[in-house]
Amino acid sequence: MLPRKVAWTTTGRGSMERLVERQSPEDDLERVVDVLARSRSLLFITGAGISADSGLPTYRGIGGLYNAEHPEEGFPIEEILSGEMLRWRPELTWKYLGQIEQAARGARFNRGHEVIAEMESCFERVWTLTQNIDGLHRQAGARNVLEIHGTLHDLICMQCRWQQTVADYSGLKMPPQCPECQAIVRPRVVLFGETLPSETVERFYGELDAGFDAVFSIGTTSVFPYIAGPVEVAHRCGWATIEINPTPTRVSHLVDIKLSMRAAEAMDAIWSRYRARRRS
């Protein structure tokens, strides 16, 4: 068992260096299938890269929403999308929240989300820790999802107890106001400078304490310590670690298998090979 409070630290040892490929992509896919064949419990850590195959932009990386040094207002995006800015200039924060929602509007889950949902029925224990606020994992049918950054679709009042779930923001007046007290409304998401939801964090600690046979990091650059941390824990504990990302990330040097592929393509290939092996 792991201690209840895992220290979320990053080693920084050559974290962004390109790995030397020792296996062919086909060999690496088969190695992942070998891992699944001897596993009962799986943890998936997902980021914007898995939703990119649904047409959503990533936040960092090629074509990322956060790549510009300073948006047109002159503030770094981390300041604009912060809890402090939401209180000070809600119209500015909501402008960019609206852009994120607009980019995700109408998107549907892809094969990567679907495979993870299917795996829940084929292994004893499968959990997904996602940074994504688009709700696509649940749309695909996954049940054991920990949305560490919340979801765009749940709105709450910043002063009273009013709340509502919306399909999209098309009917909202920006910045939206509470129909009961006229205070500013916000989505139930974690903005920069805010704390993570305690219930979600505690649930994740409990699952991590129980241990996993394999940990997958999919479509995330792992810039946040609490996203890199589980991979580091897995590395120390000897659990199998797999990364699926077209580019090197902060945890690439820690994983056993690195697939430089897009998420949906990789997950479909892994799952097809796994099921074919089980049938043979």
Secondary structure, DSSP 8 states (H G I E B T S, - for coil): ---SS-------TTTTS-----S-HHHHHHHHHHHHHT-SEEEEEE-HHHHHTTT---SSSTT-TT-SSS-TTSS-HHHHTBHHHHHH-HHHHHHHHHHHHHHHTT----HHHHHHHHHTTTSSEEEEEE---S-HHHHTT--SEEETTEEEEEEEESSSS-EEE-S-STT--SS-B-TTT--BEEEEE--BT----HHHHHHHHHHHHH--SEEEEES----SHHHHHHHHHHHHHT-EEEEE-SS--TTTTT-SEEE-S-HHHHHHHHHHHHHHHHH-
